[in-house]
Amino acid sequence: MTFHREGVATLIVVLVGGSGLMAAANAWLPEWACYLVCAGTAVVLALVVNFFRMPSRQVGTMDSSEIIAPSDGKVVVIEKVHEPEWFKDERIQVSIFMSPLNVHAQWAPIAGAVKAARYHPGKYLVAWHPKSSTENERTTHVIEGTQGTVMFRQIAGAVARRICHYMNEGQVLAQGDEVGFIKFGSRIDVFLPVGSEICVELEDAVTGRETVLARFPKT
């Protein structure tokens, strides 16, 4: 377990701000109030460390037909949809909602070449809102593998204000490579070929880089 680089600035702010608050409380407040400030600072520090934790995980599969979950969270959508941006046809959408308690890093669901890596500014609707997939701040990433092509979106939520993504068009990824991070609550939409075998159900908790989300259709 390590601390993610995207959280370093936040950690410094919390440490400096918390130290200042505790020093001021010690100088100006009664002892009981000083204890409350110290306890509150410790809670905030623990939440920051928990949010930006980066677990050490092995890739859950080496089978090129299997698609792994690109993030931690809970499966909130499994449905057939028309995908208008890249495929322009019907796809199976699997959406994963991340609470503030989940690990917020993202990993490549399959190995392959990055065909698209786009950032879209937008709104900050709650992550479970139906229009968040097309109107919120988000990215669009398309990876073409040996068995098929997968598109997934990082979607900012009502609290999130920064999406970090590390993929570039033309880059070749291994399955499980780290590809991004979303700060403070968000959602991932994964678009799979129709006919894929979906290996999760609604409300399932998934673990990024480990859980098999689906398998490509057999050819």
Backbone as CSV, one residue per row, in Angstrom:
resi,resn,N_x,N_y,N_z,CA_x,CA_y,CA_z,C_x,C_y,C_z
1,MET,0.843,-1.187,0.000,0.000,0.000,0.000,0.882,1.242,0.000
2,THR,0.628,2.145,-0.937,1.368,3.398,-0.998,0.376,4.560,-1.045
3,PHE,0.912,5.784,-1.044,0.096,6.986,-1.130,0.192,7.530,-2.550
4,HIS,-0.965,7.789,-3.172,-0.973,8.196,-4.576,-0.406,9.602,-4.738
5,ARG,0.348,9.792,-5.810,0.991,11.088,-6.056,-0.006,12.231,-6.216
6,GLU,-1.236,11.933,-6.673,-2.231,12.991,-6.858,-2.692,13.589,-5.536
7,GLY,-2.408,12.902,-4.432,-2.852,13.398,-3.131,-1.799,14.148,-2.354
8,VAL,-0.585,14.287,-2.900,0.504,14.909,-2.141,0.175,16.354,-1.766
9,ALA,-0.320,17.147,-2.741,-0.643,18.554,-2.450,-1.735,18.662,-1.386
10,THR,-2.761,17.809,-1.497,-3.842,17.817,-0.501,-3.314,17.454,0.876
11,LEU,-2.428,16.457,0.941,-1.860,16.032,2.213,-1.053,17.169,2.849
12,ILE,-0.270,17.886,2.041,0.525,19.001,2.571,-0.390,20.085,3.136
13,VAL,-1.471,20.414,2.410,-2.417,21.427,2.892,-3.022,21.012,4.228
14,VAL,-3.423,19.746,4.322,-4.029,19.258,5.567,-3.025,19.294,6.722
15,LEU,-1.783,18.866,6.446,-0.763,18.858,7.502,-0.426,20.266,7.975
16,VAL,-0.231,21.178,7.009,0.117,22.555,7.380,-1.065,23.244,8.059
17,GLY,-2.242,23.115,7.456,-3.424,23.739,8.046,-3.765,23.163,9.401
18,GLY,-3.663,21.835,9.523,-3.956,21.191,10.801,-2.974,21.592,11.884
19,SER,-1.704,21.694,11.518,-0.692,22.113,12.498,-0.960,23.534,12.983
20,GLY,-1.344,24.405,12.035,-1.661,25.781,12.408,-2.865,25.854,13.331
21,LEU,-3.896,25.078,13.014,-5.094,25.061,13.861,-4.785,24.552,15.259
22,MET,-3.985,23.486,15.335,-3.657,22.929,16.644,-2.806,23.903,17.466
23,ALA,-1.889,24.600,16.791,-1.067,25.589,17.502,-1.936,26.734,18.024
24,ALA,-2.866,27.201,17.193,-3.751,28.286,17.616,-4.670,27.829,18.744
25,ALA,-5.173,26.600,18.625,-6.054,26.071,19.673,-5.316,25.936,20.992
26,ASN,-4.081,25.484,20.919,-3.278,25.329,22.136,-3.007,26.674,22.804
27,ALA,-2.878,27.729,21.993,-2.556,29.046,22.533,-3.778,29.807,23.024
28,TRP,-4.927,29.621,22.374,-6.062,30.481,22.637,-7.306,29.793,23.204
29,LEU,-7.416,28.496,23.087,-8.636,27.815,23.505,-8.433,27.014,24.787
30,PRO,-9.513,26.736,25.500,-9.398,25.870,26.676,-8.981,24.462,26.278
31,GLU,-8.534,23.693,27.280,-7.964,22.381,26.991,-8.936,21.460,26.274
32,TRP,-10.214,21.462,26.671,-11.183,20.572,26.042,-11.386,20.913,24.565
33,ALA,-11.379,22.208,24.239,-11.539,22.621,22.855,-10.299,22.250,22.035
34,CYS,-9.144,22.331,22.657,-7.915,21.947,21.982,-7.950,20.464,21.602
35,TYR,-8.486,19.644,22.509,-8.615,18.214,22.214,-9.549,17.979,21.016
36,LEU,-10.651,18.758,20.933,-11.582,18.614,19.822,-10.923,18.978,18.488
37,VAL,-10.133,20.057,18.501,-9.439,20.461,17.276,-8.445,19.392,16.838
38,CYS,-7.710,18.853,17.795,-6.739,17.801,17.480,-7.429,16.555,16.924
39,ALA,-8.556,16.187,17.544,-9.288,15.013,17.079,-9.840,15.234,15.675
40,GLY,-10.383,16.428,15.428,-10.911,16.743,14.099,-9.830,16.713,13.034
41,THR,-8.652,17.258,13.362,-7.533,17.250,12.427,-7.096,15.824,12.118
42,ALA,-7.069,14.976,13.147,-6.675,13.581,12.943,-7.665,12.852,12.046
43,VAL,-8.959,13.151,12.204,-9.984,12.510,11.370,-9.818,12.929,9.913
44,VAL,-9.624,14.231,9.672,-9.448,14.721,8.297,-8.198,14.104,7.666
45,LEU,-7.122,14.021,8.442,-5.880,13.423,7.935,-6.100,11.958,7.568
46,ALA,-6.823,11.231,8.417,-7.096,9.818,8.145,-7.938,9.653,6.879
47,LEU,-8.914,10.548,6.667,-9.755,10.474,5.474,-8.942,10.741,4.203
48,VAL,-8.032,11.711,4.272,-7.201,12.028,3.106,-6.297,10.850,2.766
49,VAL,-5.656,10.273,3.791,-4.771,9.125,3.560,-5.562,7.953,2.994
50,ASN,-6.774,7.726,3.524,-7.603,6.628,3.034,-8.027,6.859,1.585
51,PHE,-8.400,8.098,1.253,-8.884,8.385,-0.093,-7.790,8.219,-1.136
52,PHE,-6.576,8.653,-0.811,-5.491,8.626,-1.792,-4.595,7.400,-1.657
53,ARG,-5.071,6.384,-0.956,-4.264,5.177,-0.838,-4.152,4.500,-2.197
54,MET,-3.042,3.840,-2.425,-2.805,3.134,-3.687,-2.406,1.707,-3.353
55,PRO,-3.333,0.767,-3.457,-3.039,-0.612,-3.070,-2.126,-1.315,-4.066
56,SER,-1.383,-2.275,-3.573,-0.572,-3.131,-4.440,-1.420,-4.326,-4.839
57,ARG,-1.679,-4.472,-6.129,-2.551,-5.543,-6.613,-1.932,-6.228,-7.816
58,GLN,-2.167,-7.518,-7.901,-1.798,-8.272,-9.084,-2.940,-8.195,-10.089
59,VAL,-2.607,-8.179,-11.370,-3.656,-8.205,-12.382,-4.418,-9.510,-12.271
60,GLY,-5.766,-9.410,-12.254,-6.584,-10.575,-11.969,-6.645,-11.613,-13.066
61,THR,-6.202,-11.296,-14.284,-6.299,-12.269,-15.379,-5.211,-12.001,-16.409
62,MET,-4.798,-13.012,-17.087,-3.878,-12.865,-18.222,-4.542,-13.398,-19.488
63,ASP,-5.863,-13.614,-19.422,-6.642,-14.120,-20.542,-7.099,-12.925,-21.380
64,SER,-6.702,-12.864,-22.657,-7.008,-11.696,-23.486,-8.499,-11.560,-23.786
65,SER,-9.281,-12.598,-23.493,-10.721,-12.505,-23.721,-11.443,-11.865,-22.537
66,GLU,-10.743,-11.696,-21.428,-11.367,-11.175,-20.213,-11.107,-9.679,-20.045
67,ILE,-12.128,-8.982,-19.587,-12.082,-7.538,-19.379,-12.189,-7.296,-17.876
68,ILE,-11.175,-6.665,-17.297,-11.183,-6.451,-15.853,-11.802,-5.098,-15.511
69,ALA,-12.266,-4.989,-14.285,-12.847,-3.730,-13.820,-11.771,-2.647,-13.803
70,PRO,-12.034,-1.485,-14.411,-11.042,-0.419,-14.404,-10.994,0.371,-13.113
71,SER,-11.919,0.098,-12.187,-11.916,0.841,-10.926,-12.638,0.058,-9.846
72,ASP,-12.430,0.473,-8.619,-13.208,-0.033,-7.497,-14.610,0.586,-7.551
73,GLY,-15.541,-0.002,-6.825,-16.857,0.606,-6.705,-17.982,-0.404,-6.750
74,LYS,-19.187,0.119,-6.998,-20.395,-0.708,-7.057,-21.013,-0.596,-8.445
75,VAL,-21.437,-1.733,-8.992,-22.069,-1.754,-10.317,-23.475,-1.171,-10.187
76,VAL,-23.738,-0.078,-10.907,-25.035,0.590,-10.799,-25.831,0.552,-12.099
77,VAL,-25.186,0.203,-13.209,-25.889,0.126,-14.497,-25.339,-1.055,-15.290
78,ILE,-26.237,-1.872,-15.835,-25.904,-2.866,-16.867,-27.045,-2.806,-17.875
79,GLU,-26.775,-2.225,-19.055,-27.850,-2.093,-20.027,-27.294,-1.916,-21.437
80,LYS,-28.120,-2.240,-22.410,-27.752,-2.015,-23.804,-28.108,-0.572,-24.160
81,VAL,-27.153,0.146,-24.749,-27.363,1.551,-25.091,-26.820,1.827,-26.490
82,HIS,-27.224,2.957,-27.060,-26.598,3.439,-28.293,-25.459,4.358,-27.887
83,GLU,-24.237,4.053,-28.338,-23.062,4.854,-27.988,-22.742,5.754,-29.182
84,PRO,-22.965,7.084,-29.063,-22.888,7.955,-30.238,-21.520,8.577,-30.510
85,GLU,-20.607,8.526,-29.540,-19.363,9.280,-29.715,-18.316,8.554,-30.561
86,TRP,-18.058,7.274,-30.259,-16.980,6.558,-30.950,-17.512,5.421,-31.817
87,PHE,-18.251,4.499,-31.196,-18.719,3.325,-31.936,-19.902,3.652,-32.857
88,LYS,-20.770,4.550,-32.364,-21.973,4.941,-33.102,-22.871,3.729,-33.398
89,ASP,-22.941,2.829,-32.428,-23.830,1.679,-32.557,-24.201,1.217,-31.151
90,GLU,-24.849,0.054,-31.065,-25.271,-0.450,-29.755,-24.103,-1.105,-29.034
91,ARG,-24.038,-0.853,-27.734,-23.021,-1.426,-26.857,-23.684,-1.793,-25.536
92,ILE,-23.009,-2.628,-24.767,-23.453,-2.906,-23.402,-22.698,-1.968,-22.468
93,GLN,-23.435,-1.165,-21.729,-22.823,-0.233,-20.786,-22.850,-0.839,-19.384
94,VAL,-21.688,-0.870,-18.759,-21.569,-1.260,-17.348,-20.988,-0.062,-16.614
95,SER,-21.721,0.457,-15.641,-21.282,1.644,-14.904,-20.923,1.277,-13.475
96,ILE,-19.828,1.860,-13.000,-19.319,1.605,-11.645,-19.297,2.927,-10.887
97,PHE,-20.007,2.982,-9.767,-20.022,4.186,-8.932,-18.996,4.050,-7.812
98,MET,-18.167,5.070,-7.663,-17.146,5.085,-6.616,-17.557,6.034,-5.503
99,SER,-17.647,5.533,-4.292,-17.908,6.389,-3.135,-16.586,6.983,-2.662
100,PRO,-16.627,8.007,-1.787,-15.378,8.577,-1.271,-14.502,7.572,-0.523
101,LEU,-15.052,6.423,-0.145,-14.270,5.425,0.588,-13.535,4.456,-0.332
102,ASN,-13.877,4.466,-1.624,-13.206,3.571,-2.573,-11.842,4.116,-2.985
103,VAL,-10.981,3.211,-3.470,-9.759,3.631,-4.148,-10.179,4.310,-5.454
104,HIS,-9.592,5.461,-5.770,-10.051,6.233,-6.919,-9.099,6.205,-8.113
105,ALA,-8.159,5.283,-8.127,-7.299,5.090,-9.303,-8.055,4.274,-10.346
106,GLN,-7.626,4.395,-11.595,-8.194,3.589,-12.680,-7.076,2.826,-13.392
107,TRP,-7.455,1.650,-13.915,-6.508,0.770,-14.593,-7.069,0.352,-15.953
108,ALA,-6.171,0.022,-16.886,-6.595,-0.407,-18.219,-7.356,-1.731,-18.123
109,PRO,-8.592,-1.787,-18.642,-9.377,-3.032,-18.541,-8.891,-4.148,-19.448
110,ILE,-8.205,-3.786,-20.541,-7.622,-4.783,-21.443,-6.258,-4.282,-21.909
111,ALA,-5.473,-5.189,-22.489,-4.225,-4.791,-23.136,-4.537,-4.358,-24.561
112,GLY,-3.779,-3.380,-25.053,-3.991,-2.977,-26.435,-3.513,-1.574,-26.726
113,ALA,-3.846,-1.103,-27.913,-3.429,0.225,-28.369,-4.516,1.249,-28.052
114,VAL,-4.096,2.411,-27.585,-5.038,3.487,-27.267,-5.436,4.182,-28.573
115,LYS,-6.703,4.059,-28.940,-7.203,4.672,-30.170,-7.750,6.077,-29.923
116,ALA,-8.199,6.351,-28.701,-8.712,7.678,-28.362,-8.433,7.954,-26.899
117,ALA,-8.061,9.204,-26.606,-7.848,9.664,-25.233,-8.258,11.129,-25.196
118,ARG,-9.519,11.365,-24.853,-10.098,12.701,-24.965,-10.588,13.211,-23.617
119,TYR,-10.423,14.511,-23.389,-10.954,15.153,-22.188,-12.081,16.094,-22.592
120,HIS,-13.202,16.034,-21.843,-14.351,16.888,-22.122,-14.699,17.693,-20.861
121,PRO,-14.568,19.014,-20.875,-15.060,19.801,-19.740,-16.577,19.703,-19.678
122,GLY,-17.150,19.961,-18.498,-18.601,19.857,-18.403,-19.135,20.212,-17.034
123,LYS,-20.342,19.738,-16.762,-21.036,20.048,-15.512,-20.554,19.110,-14.398
124,TYR,-21.191,19.268,-13.224,-20.867,18.402,-12.084,-22.164,17.885,-11.457
125,LEU,-22.978,17.240,-12.298,-24.179,16.582,-11.793,-23.772,15.417,-10.899
126,VAL,-24.669,15.001,-10.013,-24.375,13.839,-9.181,-24.059,12.660,-10.085
127,ALA,-23.123,11.802,-9.662,-22.572,10.774,-10.547,-23.608,9.765,-11.019
128,TRP,-24.710,9.590,-10.275,-25.716,8.608,-10.691,-26.792,9.232,-11.592
129,HIS,-26.680,10.525,-11.872,-27.648,11.173,-12.761,-27.493,10.607,-14.171
130,PRO,-28.608,10.283,-14.865,-28.510,9.690,-16.206,-27.718,10.537,-17.201
131,LYS,-27.756,11.860,-17.062,-27.061,12.733,-18.010,-25.607,12.997,-17.643
132,SER,-25.159,12.467,-16.499,-23.773,12.730,-16.091,-22.781,12.134,-17.091
133,SER,-23.181,11.048,-17.765,-22.289,10.373,-18.714,-21.973,11.233,-19.923
134,THR,-22.879,12.165,-20.272,-22.679,12.982,-21.469,-22.526,14.469,-21.181
135,GLU,-22.867,14.927,-19.964,-22.839,16.359,-19.670,-21.806,16.754,-18.622
136,ASN,-21.339,15.805,-17.803,-20.354,16.140,-16.772,-18.942,16.237,-17.345
137,GLU,-18.039,16.808,-16.561,-16.615,16.713,-16.882,-16.281,15.230,-16.998
138,ARG,-15.575,14.858,-18.077,-15.362,13.428,-18.310,-14.224,13.229,-19.308
139,THR,-13.803,11.988,-19.430,-12.862,11.603,-20.475,-13.488,10.498,-21.312
140,THR,-12.945,10.289,-22.490,-13.311,9.147,-23.332,-12.026,8.436,-23.723
141,HIS,-11.931,7.152,-23.359,-10.742,6.363,-23.677,-11.163,5.108,-24.431
142,VAL,-10.489,4.829,-25.531,-10.786,3.646,-26.338,-9.514,2.823,-26.478
143,ILE,-9.604,1.539,-26.109,-8.466,0.626,-26.220,-8.851,-0.521,-27.144
144,GLU,-8.026,-0.748,-28.144,-8.250,-1.841,-29.096,-7.313,-2.992,-28.761
145,GLY,-7.901,-4.142,-28.382,-7.117,-5.320,-28.041,-7.206,-6.384,-29.111
146,THR,-6.626,-7.520,-28.842,-6.622,-8.606,-29.832,-7.986,-9.261,-29.981
147,GLN,-8.825,-9.172,-28.935,-10.136,-9.822,-28.969,-11.281,-8.852,-29.264
148,GLY,-11.010,-7.558,-29.151,-12.068,-6.581,-29.348,-11.662,-5.220,-28.808
149,THR,-12.602,-4.273,-28.843,-12.340,-2.896,-28.434,-13.259,-2.507,-27.280
150,VAL,-12.694,-1.809,-26.305,-13.437,-1.348,-25.138,-13.289,0.164,-25.027
151,MET,-14.384,0.838,-24.747,-14.346,2.262,-24.436,-14.759,2.453,-22.985
152,PHE,-14.096,3.364,-22.290,-14.557,3.694,-20.944,-14.377,5.171,-20.678
153,ARG,-15.257,5.693,-19.832,-15.244,7.106,-19.474,-14.993,7.272,-17.977
154,GLN,-14.128,8.205,-17.626,-14.039,8.710,-16.264,-15.027,9.866,-16.188
155,ILE,-15.896,9.853,-15.187,-16.926,10.887,-15.075,-16.836,11.536,-13.696
156,ALA,-16.671,12.847,-13.670,-16.642,13.571,-12.401,-18.041,13.625,-11.804
157,GLY,-18.110,13.649,-10.479,-19.392,13.738,-9.796,-19.643,15.132,-9.260
158,ALA,-20.615,15.242,-8.341,-20.982,16.545,-7.782,-19.873,17.125,-6.921
159,VAL,-19.054,16.263,-6.328,-17.967,16.719,-5.457,-16.652,16.807,-6.221
160,ALA,-16.437,15.859,-7.149,-15.173,15.819,-7.890,-15.009,17.064,-8.751
161,ARG,-13.786,17.569,-8.790,-13.493,18.736,-9.607,-12.214,18.550,-10.424
162,ARG,-11.674,17.344,-10.427,-10.468,17.138,-11.214,-10.351,15.683,-11.631
163,ILE,-10.273,15.484,-12.928,-10.011,14.163,-13.487,-8.565,14.142,-13.981
164,CYS,-7.811,13.159,-13.537,-6.429,12.988,-13.987,-6.401,11.767,-14.906
165,HIS,-5.811,11.922,-16.101,-5.716,10.768,-17.005,-4.330,10.763,-17.630
166,TYR,-3.789,9.551,-17.781,-2.387,9.380,-18.168,-2.215,8.679,-19.507
167,MET,-3.302,8.501,-20.247,-3.234,7.788,-21.522,-3.031,8.768,-22.671
168,ASN,-2.352,8.310,-23.713,-2.157,9.090,-24.930,-2.485,8.234,-26.138
169,GLU,-3.059,8.860,-27.162,-3.395,8.126,-28.374,-2.137,7.529,-28.999
170,GLY,-2.226,6.278,-29.412,-1.093,5.569,-29.984,-0.291,4.776,-28.971
171,GLN,-0.518,5.040,-27.687,0.198,4.316,-26.634,-0.275,2.871,-26.588
172,VAL,0.626,1.958,-26.271,0.274,0.545,-26.113,0.310,0.217,-24.619
173,LEU,-0.780,-0.311,-24.114,-0.929,-0.596,-22.691,-0.971,-2.089,-22.423
174,ALA,-0.478,-2.463,-21.261,-0.704,-3.808,-20.733,-1.973,-3.771,-19.888
175,GLN,-2.665,-4.879,-19.808,-3.851,-4.941,-18.959,-3.446,-4.650,-17.516
176,GLY,-4.173,-3.739,-16.878,-3.882,-3.402,-15.493,-2.948,-2.225,-15.315
177,ASP,-2.434,-1.632,-16.405,-1.622,-0.419,-16.270,-2.475,0.695,-15.666
178,GLU,-1.873,1.509,-14.813,-2.611,2.639,-14.240,-2.834,3.690,-15.328
179,VAL,-4.082,4.160,-15.456,-4.404,5.102,-16.538,-5.055,6.388,-16.041
180,GLY,-5.373,6.484,-14.750,-6.005,7.718,-14.299,-6.381,7.701,-12.833
181,PHE,-6.932,8.850,-12.409,-7.364,9.030,-11.026,-8.436,10.117,-11.029
182,ILE,-9.484,9.935,-10.237,-10.531,10.957,-10.103,-10.630,11.339,-8.632
183,LYS,-10.647,12.637,-8.365,-10.666,13.097,-6.981,-12.097,13.277,-6.471
184,PHE,-12.378,12.651,-5.325,-13.568,12.913,-4.517,-14.900,12.552,-5.157
185,GLY,-15.121,11.267,-5.383,-16.434,10.773,-5.763,-16.685,10.832,-7.255
186,SER,-17.066,9.723,-7.877,-17.129,9.720,-9.328,-17.720,8.415,-9.849
187,ARG,-17.600,8.249,-11.176,-18.208,7.090,-11.819,-17.398,6.725,-13.061
188,ILE,-17.414,5.442,-13.394,-16.780,4.939,-14.605,-17.848,4.236,-15.445
189,ASP,-17.959,4.614,-16.722,-18.830,3.910,-17.669,-17.956,3.093,-18.606
190,VAL,-18.245,1.810,-18.733,-17.506,0.920,-19.627,-18.457,0.460,-20.725
191,PHE,-18.015,0.551,-21.993,-18.849,0.170,-23.130,-18.237,-1.048,-23.816
192,LEU,-19.013,-2.130,-23.843,-18.541,-3.427,-24.300,-19.301,-3.867,-25.540
193,PRO,-18.708,-4.744,-26.354,-19.426,-5.247,-27.537,-20.689,-6.003,-27.143
194,VAL,-21.737,-5.826,-27.935,-22.950,-6.613,-27.730,-22.602,-8.088,-27.900
195,GLY,-23.109,-8.909,-27.008,-22.781,-10.333,-27.027,-21.719,-10.704,-26.017
196,SER,-21.120,-9.683,-25.370,-20.134,-9.973,-24.318,-20.799,-10.711,-23.160
197,GLU,-20.046,-11.586,-22.530,-20.532,-12.286,-21.344,-20.270,-11.403,-20.126
198,ILE,-21.320,-10.878,-19.519,-21.176,-10.004,-18.361,-21.003,-10.863,-17.119
199,CYS,-19.937,-10.623,-16.381,-19.580,-11.477,-15.241,-19.938,-10.857,-13.893
200,VAL,-20.645,-9.719,-13.897,-21.066,-9.071,-12.655,-22.562,-8.811,-12.733
201,GLU,-23.144,-8.476,-11.589,-24.555,-8.149,-11.516,-24.721,-6.783,-10.858
202,LEU,-25.910,-6.205,-10.996,-26.194,-4.931,-10.346,-25.957,-5.037,-8.842
203,GLU,-25.398,-3.976,-8.267,-25.096,-3.858,-6.842,-23.850,-4.635,-6.425
204,ASP,-23.220,-5.364,-7.350,-21.970,-6.057,-7.003,-20.872,-5.043,-6.696
205,ALA,-20.069,-5.345,-5.690,-18.862,-4.561,-5.427,-17.733,-5.152,-6.257
206,VAL,-17.015,-4.296,-6.990,-15.919,-4.767,-7.826,-14.611,-4.149,-7.360
207,THR,-13.532,-4.847,-7.622,-12.193,-4.392,-7.260,-11.408,-4.119,-8.527
208,GLY,-10.968,-2.884,-8.690,-10.215,-2.518,-9.870,-8.939,-3.324,-10.009
209,ARG,-8.652,-3.720,-11.233,-7.457,-4.485,-11.590,-7.572,-5.966,-11.236
210,GLU,-8.644,-6.353,-10.556,-8.781,-7.755,-10.128,-10.067,-8.411,-10.619
211,THR,-11.212,-7.744,-10.432,-12.497,-8.350,-10.784,-12.658,-8.470,-12.299
212,VAL,-13.056,-9.652,-12.764,-13.372,-9.828,-14.188,-14.766,-9.266,-14.424
213,LEU,-14.830,-8.196,-15.219,-16.099,-7.518,-15.486,-16.899,-8.246,-16.556
214,ALA,-16.191,-8.724,-17.591,-16.873,-9.353,-18.731,-15.869,-10.143,-19.562
215,ARG,-16.401,-10.903,-20.515,-15.563,-11.588,-21.500,-16.066,-11.210,-22.895
216,PHE,-15.117,-11.023,-23.811,-15.493,-10.691,-25.186,-16.335,-11.822,-25.789
217,PRO,-17.202,-11.477,-26.761,-17.965,-12.515,-27.451,-17.022,-13.513,-28.144
218,LYS,-17.427,-14.765,-28.143,-16.630,-15.778,-28.816,-16.786,-15.633,-30.320
219,THR,-15.669,-15.720,-31.031,-15.723,-15.573,-32.483,-15.793,-16.940,-33.165
